[in-house]
Amino acid sequence: MTALISLHNNTLGRLELTSDWLTPTLARVVFAATMLVYYWNSAMTKLGNGFFGFLFPSDGAYVQIFPKAMEAVSYDSSQLGLIHWAIALAGTWAEFLLPAMIVIGLLSRFAALGMLAFVWVQTIVDVTGHGAALGSYFSNATTLLDDRTIWSFLFLVIVINGAGPLSLDRILKIK
């Protein structure tokens, strides 16, 4: 048993030396490979028409973010208020900016914290507004809860460890 423990400590135990830079760097790479395009595609559906579409969310943005309110006004977003516009605009911009900031490693801890909030607001809207089933932990099938928890863990790695050495945070000396 002592030989097995020694083998473990001398081989796999050395990975601990890489945890300061490897773990946060891999978290950003995994995010870029698995969720970046998902969020940017979602944000693209929220842009309004024309050059200033980034200032005027599409009806689709309101349907995604405020499904019940849009149904109540027969899907006419002009009947919604200023607060709806501000939230839809902020959500659209967040879906572009926060993922980009994580990928390039700029203020990545704040960006990952923002994405954590975004994911759980998104989950609440999916369940309460769109009727998605949240599911439960320890079931025999992957559920929405499982997916969003894994996403959250990925963001927590960045919140706790920062962006790693290959980042603008490191260049700008942001901890």
C-alpha atoms as an extended CHARMM CRD file, in Angstrom:
* protein
*
       175  EXT
         1         1  MET       CA              0.0000000000        0.0000000000        0.0000000000  PROA      1               0.0000000000
         2         2  THR       CA              2.8820000000        2.3510000000        0.7540000000  PROA      2               0.0000000000
         3         3  ALA       CA              4.2150000000        1.8530000000       -2.7680000000  PROA      3               0.0000000000
         4         4  LEU       CA              0.8070000000        2.7190000000       -4.2450000000  PROA      4               0.0000000000
         5         5  ILE       CA              0.5510000000        5.8790000000       -2.1380000000  PROA      5               0.0000000000
         6         6  SER       CA              4.0900000000        6.8630000000       -3.1100000000  PROA      6               0.0000000000
         7         7  LEU       CA              3.3180000000        6.2830000000       -6.8080000000  PROA      7               0.0000000000
         8         8  HSD       CA              0.1840000000        8.3900000000       -6.4800000000  PROA      8               0.0000000000
         9         9  ASN       CA              1.9580000000       11.2470000000       -4.6930000000  PROA      9               0.0000000000
        10        10  ASN       CA              4.9250000000       11.2520000000       -7.0690000000  PROA      10              0.0000000000
        11        11  THR       CA              2.8450000000       11.2350000000      -10.2420000000  PROA      11              0.0000000000
        12        12  LEU       CA             -0.7090000000       12.5010000000       -9.8920000000  PROA      12              0.0000000000
        13        13  GLY       CA              0.0880000000       14.4710000000       -6.7550000000  PROA      13              0.0000000000
        14        14  ARG       CA              2.3760000000       16.7130000000       -8.8120000000  PROA      14              0.0000000000
        15        15  LEU       CA             -0.6440000000       17.9860000000      -10.7290000000  PROA      15              0.0000000000
        16        16  GLU       CA             -1.3530000000       20.1520000000       -7.7080000000  PROA      16              0.0000000000
        17        17  LEU       CA              1.5760000000       22.3280000000       -8.8040000000  PROA      17              0.0000000000
        18        18  THR       CA             -0.3410000000       23.2050000000      -11.9900000000  PROA      18              0.0000000000
        19        19  SER       CA             -3.6520000000       24.0450000000      -10.3130000000  PROA      19              0.0000000000
        20        20  ASP       CA             -2.9220000000       27.7870000000      -10.1070000000  PROA      20              0.0000000000
        21        21  TRP       CA             -2.6860000000       28.1760000000      -13.8710000000  PROA      21              0.0000000000
        22        22  LEU       CA             -4.1130000000       25.0360000000      -15.4740000000  PROA      22              0.0000000000
        23        23  THR       CA             -7.5160000000       24.9220000000      -13.7890000000  PROA      23              0.0000000000
        24        24  PRO       CA             -8.6440000000       28.5020000000      -14.6010000000  PROA      24              0.0000000000
        25        25  THR       CA             -7.1880000000       28.3400000000      -18.1050000000  PROA      25              0.0000000000
        26        26  LEU       CA             -9.0060000000       25.0810000000      -18.8200000000  PROA      26              0.0000000000
        27        27  ALA       CA            -12.2270000000       26.5120000000      -17.3710000000  PROA      27              0.0000000000
        28        28  ARG       CA            -12.0570000000       29.3740000000      -19.8920000000  PROA      28              0.0000000000
        29        29  VAL       CA            -11.2070000000       27.0230000000      -22.7670000000  PROA      29              0.0000000000
        30        30  VAL       CA            -14.0860000000       24.6940000000      -21.8480000000  PROA      30              0.0000000000
        31        31  PHE       CA            -16.4220000000       27.6890000000      -21.6410000000  PROA      31              0.0000000000
        32        32  ALA       CA            -15.2930000000       28.9120000000      -25.0720000000  PROA      32              0.0000000000
        33        33  ALA       CA            -15.6990000000       25.4410000000      -26.5870000000  PROA      33              0.0000000000
        34        34  THR       CA            -19.0900000000       24.6430000000      -25.0950000000  PROA      34              0.0000000000
        35        35  MET       CA            -21.0630000000       27.7940000000      -24.2360000000  PROA      35              0.0000000000
        36        36  LEU       CA            -19.6460000000       30.8310000000      -26.0570000000  PROA      36              0.0000000000
        37        37  VAL       CA            -21.4680000000       30.1870000000      -29.3420000000  PROA      37              0.0000000000
        38        38  TYR       CA            -24.6400000000       29.2100000000      -27.4520000000  PROA      38              0.0000000000
        39        39  TYR       CA            -24.7730000000       32.5860000000      -25.6990000000  PROA      39              0.0000000000
        40        40  TRP       CA            -23.7570000000       34.6450000000      -28.7400000000  PROA      40              0.0000000000
        41        41  ASN       CA            -26.3590000000       32.9140000000      -30.9230000000  PROA      41              0.0000000000
        42        42  SER       CA            -28.9520000000       33.6120000000      -28.2550000000  PROA      42              0.0000000000
        43        43  ALA       CA            -27.8810000000       37.2600000000      -28.1110000000  PROA      43              0.0000000000
        44        44  MET       CA            -28.1050000000       37.5690000000      -31.8990000000  PROA      44              0.0000000000
        45        45  THR       CA            -31.8020000000       36.6360000000      -31.7380000000  PROA      45              0.0000000000
        46        46  LYS       CA            -32.3590000000       39.5490000000      -29.3740000000  PROA      46              0.0000000000
        47        47  LEU       CA            -30.9390000000       42.2780000000      -31.6150000000  PROA      47              0.0000000000
        48        48  GLY       CA            -33.3990000000       44.6090000000      -33.2820000000  PROA      48              0.0000000000
        49        49  ASN       CA            -33.3120000000       45.5930000000      -36.9460000000  PROA      49              0.0000000000
        50        50  GLY       CA            -30.8500000000       47.9650000000      -38.5410000000  PROA      50              0.0000000000
        51        51  PHE       CA            -27.6350000000       49.5960000000      -37.4510000000  PROA      51              0.0000000000
        52        52  PHE       CA            -29.0190000000       50.5940000000      -34.0540000000  PROA      52              0.0000000000
        53        53  GLY       CA            -30.5170000000       47.1550000000      -33.3900000000  PROA      53              0.0000000000
        54        54  PHE       CA            -28.2090000000       46.8070000000      -30.4150000000  PROA      54              0.0000000000
        55        55  LEU       CA            -30.2300000000       49.5850000000      -28.7380000000  PROA      55              0.0000000000
        56        56  PHE       CA            -33.6700000000       48.2420000000      -29.5860000000  PROA      56              0.0000000000
        57        57  PRO       CA            -34.2000000000       44.5910000000      -28.6790000000  PROA      57              0.0000000000
        58        58  SER       CA            -36.2610000000       42.4570000000      -31.0280000000  PROA      58              0.0000000000
        59        59  ASP       CA            -39.6900000000       41.1190000000      -30.1500000000  PROA      59              0.0000000000
        60        60  GLY       CA            -37.9130000000       37.7760000000      -29.7260000000  PROA      60              0.0000000000
        61        61  ALA       CA            -35.8710000000       39.2510000000      -26.8860000000  PROA      61              0.0000000000
        62        62  TYR       CA            -39.0220000000       40.2170000000      -25.0460000000  PROA      62              0.0000000000
        63        63  VAL       CA            -40.6070000000       36.8100000000      -25.6970000000  PROA      63              0.0000000000
        64        64  GLN       CA            -37.5260000000       35.0330000000      -24.3370000000  PROA      64              0.0000000000
        65        65  ILE       CA            -37.1480000000       37.2390000000      -21.2680000000  PROA      65              0.0000000000
        66        66  PHE       CA            -40.7830000000       38.1460000000      -20.5060000000  PROA      66              0.0000000000
        67        67  PRO       CA            -42.8750000000       35.3130000000      -21.9710000000  PROA      67              0.0000000000
        68        68  LYS       CA            -45.9690000000       35.8720000000      -19.8310000000  PROA      68              0.0000000000
        69        69  ALA       CA            -45.8970000000       39.6690000000      -20.1760000000  PROA      69              0.0000000000
        70        70  MET       CA            -45.6190000000       39.3490000000      -23.9660000000  PROA      70              0.0000000000
        71        71  GLU       CA            -48.5190000000       36.9130000000      -24.0410000000  PROA      71              0.0000000000
        72        72  ALA       CA            -50.5710000000       39.3730000000      -21.9680000000  PROA      72              0.0000000000
        73        73  VAL       CA            -50.0050000000       42.1480000000      -24.5530000000  PROA      73              0.0000000000
        74        74  SER       CA            -50.6420000000       39.8530000000      -27.5590000000  PROA      74              0.0000000000
        75        75  TYR       CA            -46.9210000000       39.8330000000      -28.4010000000  PROA      75              0.0000000000
        76        76  ASP       CA            -46.7820000000       43.5750000000      -29.0560000000  PROA      76              0.0000000000
        77        77  SER       CA            -43.5880000000       44.6850000000      -27.3040000000  PROA      77              0.0000000000
        78        78  SER       CA            -44.4690000000       48.3650000000      -27.8060000000  PROA      78              0.0000000000
        79        79  GLN       CA            -47.0330000000       47.9160000000      -25.0200000000  PROA      79              0.0000000000
        80        80  LEU       CA            -44.3320000000       47.0090000000      -22.4920000000  PROA      80              0.0000000000
        81        81  GLY       CA            -42.6880000000       49.6500000000      -20.3380000000  PROA      81              0.0000000000
        82        82  LEU       CA            -39.2770000000       51.2450000000      -20.0390000000  PROA      82              0.0000000000
        83        83  ILE       CA            -38.1750000000       48.7240000000      -17.4040000000  PROA      83              0.0000000000
        84        84  HSD       CA            -38.8570000000       45.8580000000      -19.8210000000  PROA      84              0.0000000000
        85        85  TRP       CA            -36.7620000000       47.6060000000      -22.4790000000  PROA      85              0.0000000000
        86        86  ALA       CA            -33.8920000000       48.2190000000      -20.0240000000  PROA      86              0.0000000000
        87        87  ILE       CA            -33.8700000000       44.6020000000      -18.8300000000  PROA      87              0.0000000000
        88        88  ALA       CA            -34.0570000000       43.2180000000      -22.3890000000  PROA      88              0.0000000000
        89        89  LEU       CA            -31.2370000000       45.5300000000      -23.4660000000  PROA      89              0.0000000000
        90        90  ALA       CA            -29.0700000000       44.6330000000      -20.4650000000  PROA      90              0.0000000000
        91        91  GLY       CA            -29.6980000000       40.9290000000      -21.0330000000  PROA      91              0.0000000000
        92        92  THR       CA            -28.7560000000       41.2190000000      -24.6960000000  PROA      92              0.0000000000
        93        93  TRP       CA            -25.5570000000       43.0870000000      -23.9710000000  PROA      93              0.0000000000
        94        94  ALA       CA            -24.6900000000       40.6910000000      -21.1440000000  PROA      94              0.0000000000
        95        95  GLU       CA            -24.9500000000       37.7330000000      -23.5050000000  PROA      95              0.0000000000
        96        96  PHE       CA            -22.3600000000       39.3450000000      -25.7680000000  PROA      96              0.0000000000
        97        97  LEU       CA            -20.0370000000       41.0500000000      -23.3170000000  PROA      97              0.0000000000
        98        98  LEU       CA            -19.7430000000       38.6500000000      -20.3680000000  PROA      98              0.0000000000
        99        99  PRO       CA            -18.7840000000       35.5980000000      -22.4870000000  PROA      99              0.0000000000
       100       100  ALA       CA            -16.2850000000       37.6900000000      -24.4730000000  PROA      100             0.0000000000
       101       101  MET       CA            -14.7340000000       38.9630000000      -21.2480000000  PROA      101             0.0000000000
       102       102  ILE       CA            -14.3660000000       35.4150000000      -19.9430000000  PROA      102             0.0000000000
       103       103  VAL       CA            -12.7580000000       34.1620000000      -23.1450000000  PROA      103             0.0000000000
       104       104  ILE       CA            -10.1840000000       36.9770000000      -23.3150000000  PROA      104             0.0000000000
       105       105  GLY       CA             -9.7610000000       36.9700000000      -19.5530000000  PROA      105             0.0000000000
       106       106  LEU       CA            -10.7180000000       40.5990000000      -18.8970000000  PROA      106             0.0000000000
       107       107  LEU       CA            -12.1690000000       41.2530000000      -15.4350000000  PROA      107             0.0000000000
       108       108  SER       CA            -12.9270000000       37.5740000000      -15.6210000000  PROA      108             0.0000000000
       109       109  ARG       CA            -13.9510000000       37.1540000000      -11.9920000000  PROA      109             0.0000000000
       110       110  PHE       CA            -16.6340000000       39.8340000000      -12.3740000000  PROA      110             0.0000000000
       111       111  ALA       CA            -17.6580000000       38.4130000000      -15.7530000000  PROA      111             0.0000000000
       112       112  ALA       CA            -17.9640000000       34.9000000000      -14.3210000000  PROA      112             0.0000000000
       113       113  LEU       CA            -19.9680000000       36.2390000000      -11.3720000000  PROA      113             0.0000000000
       114       114  GLY       CA            -22.2200000000       38.0120000000      -13.8580000000  PROA      114             0.0000000000
       115       115  MET       CA            -22.6340000000       34.8020000000      -15.8320000000  PROA      115             0.0000000000
       116       116  LEU       CA            -23.5460000000       32.9410000000      -12.6360000000  PROA      116             0.0000000000
       117       117  ALA       CA            -26.3400000000       35.4240000000      -12.0240000000  PROA      117             0.0000000000
       118       118  PHE       CA            -27.3390000000       35.2810000000      -15.6930000000  PROA      118             0.0000000000
       119       119  VAL       CA            -27.5620000000       31.4790000000      -15.7010000000  PROA      119             0.0000000000
       120       120  TRP       CA            -29.8240000000       31.3700000000      -12.6450000000  PROA      120             0.0000000000
       121       121  VAL       CA            -32.0710000000       34.1810000000      -13.8680000000  PROA      121             0.0000000000
       122       122  GLN       CA            -32.2380000000       32.3360000000      -17.1930000000  PROA      122             0.0000000000
       123       123  THR       CA            -33.1650000000       29.1700000000      -15.3160000000  PROA      123             0.0000000000
       124       124  ILE       CA            -35.9060000000       30.9140000000      -13.3390000000  PROA      124             0.0000000000
       125       125  VAL       CA            -37.3700000000       32.3430000000      -16.5670000000  PROA      125             0.0000000000
       126       126  ASP       CA            -37.1310000000       28.9480000000      -18.2820000000  PROA      126             0.0000000000
       127       127  VAL       CA            -39.0420000000       27.2630000000      -15.4660000000  PROA      127             0.0000000000
       128       128  THR       CA            -41.5800000000       29.9490000000      -14.5270000000  PROA      128             0.0000000000
       129       129  GLY       CA            -42.0750000000       31.5750000000      -17.9070000000  PROA      129             0.0000000000
       130       130  HSD       CA            -41.4910000000       28.8500000000      -20.4680000000  PROA      130             0.0000000000
       131       131  GLY       CA            -42.6370000000       25.8460000000      -18.4580000000  PROA      131             0.0000000000
       132       132  ALA       CA            -39.3300000000       23.9690000000      -18.5540000000  PROA      132             0.0000000000
       133       133  ALA       CA            -38.9530000000       21.1600000000      -16.0410000000  PROA      133             0.0000000000
       134       134  LEU       CA            -36.1930000000       21.8750000000      -13.5370000000  PROA      134             0.0000000000
       135       135  GLY       CA            -35.7230000000       18.2350000000      -12.6090000000  PROA      135             0.0000000000
       136       136  SER       CA            -33.8050000000       17.1090000000       -9.5740000000  PROA      136             0.0000000000
       137       137  TYR       CA            -30.3760000000       15.9870000000       -8.5020000000  PROA      137             0.0000000000
       138       138  PHE       CA            -29.5030000000       12.2940000000       -8.2040000000  PROA      138             0.0000000000
       139       139  SER       CA            -32.0120000000       11.1880000000      -10.8170000000  PROA      139             0.0000000000
       140       140  ASN       CA            -31.3880000000        8.7060000000      -13.5930000000  PROA      140             0.0000000000
       141       141  ALA       CA            -31.6120000000       11.3660000000      -16.3240000000  PROA      141             0.0000000000
       142       142  THR       CA            -29.7740000000       14.6110000000      -16.9910000000  PROA      142             0.0000000000
       143       143  THR       CA            -31.9900000000       17.5340000000      -16.0640000000  PROA      143             0.0000000000
       144       144  LEU       CA            -31.9620000000       21.3000000000      -16.4980000000  PROA      144             0.0000000000
       145       145  LEU       CA            -30.8480000000       21.5460000000      -12.8830000000  PROA      145             0.0000000000
       146       146  ASP       CA            -27.8770000000       19.2770000000      -13.6210000000  PROA      146             0.0000000000
       147       147  ASP       CA            -26.8250000000       21.3150000000      -16.6610000000  PROA      147             0.0000000000
       148       148  ARG       CA            -27.0920000000       24.6700000000      -14.9540000000  PROA      148             0.0000000000
       149       149  THR       CA            -25.2210000000       23.3910000000      -11.8880000000  PROA      149             0.0000000000
       150       150  ILE       CA            -22.3190000000       22.2190000000      -14.0560000000  PROA      150             0.0000000000
       151       151  TRP       CA            -22.2830000000       25.5880000000      -15.8410000000  PROA      151             0.0000000000
       152       152  SER       CA            -22.2790000000       27.3080000000      -12.4540000000  PROA      152             0.0000000000
       153       153  PHE       CA            -19.3680000000       25.2120000000      -11.2550000000  PROA      153             0.0000000000
       154       154  LEU       CA            -17.3650000000       26.2320000000      -14.3070000000  PROA      154             0.0000000000
       155       155  PHE       CA            -18.0200000000       29.9090000000      -13.5480000000  PROA      155             0.0000000000
       156       156  LEU       CA            -17.1780000000       29.3820000000       -9.8530000000  PROA      156             0.0000000000
       157       157  VAL       CA            -13.7670000000       28.0210000000      -10.8590000000  PROA      157             0.0000000000
       158       158  ILE       CA            -13.0960000000       31.3360000000      -12.6050000000  PROA      158             0.0000000000
       159       159  VAL       CA            -14.5500000000       33.4310000000       -9.7610000000  PROA      159             0.0000000000
       160       160  ILE       CA            -12.3110000000       31.6370000000       -7.2530000000  PROA      160             0.0000000000
       161       161  ASN       CA             -9.1300000000       31.2060000000       -9.3220000000  PROA      161             0.0000000000
       162       162  GLY       CA             -9.2420000000       34.1070000000      -11.7730000000  PROA      162             0.0000000000
       163       163  ALA       CA             -8.4900000000       33.7860000000      -15.4680000000  PROA      163             0.0000000000
       164       164  GLY       CA             -5.0620000000       32.1740000000      -15.3590000000  PROA      164             0.0000000000
       165       165  PRO       CA             -1.8280000000       33.3240000000      -16.9980000000  PROA      165             0.0000000000
       166       166  LEU       CA             -3.0900000000       33.5450000000      -20.5980000000  PROA      166             0.0000000000
       167       167  SER       CA             -5.4080000000       36.4770000000      -20.0050000000  PROA      167             0.0000000000
       168       168  LEU       CA             -5.7320000000       40.2350000000      -20.1210000000  PROA      168             0.0000000000
       169       169  ASP       CA             -6.1880000000       40.1270000000      -16.3560000000  PROA      169             0.0000000000
       170       170  ARG       CA             -2.6090000000       38.8560000000      -16.0190000000  PROA      170             0.0000000000
       171       171  ILE       CA             -1.2660000000       41.4340000000      -18.4720000000  PROA      171             0.0000000000
       172       172  LEU       CA             -3.0770000000       44.2370000000      -16.6330000000  PROA      172             0.0000000000
       173       173  LYS       CA             -2.0820000000       42.7300000000      -13.2710000000  PROA      173             0.0000000000
       174       174  ILE       CA             -5.7050000000       42.2890000000      -12.1690000000  PROA      174             0.0000000000
       175       175  LYS       CA             -6.0030000000       39.6790000000       -9.4410000000  PROA      175             0.0000000000
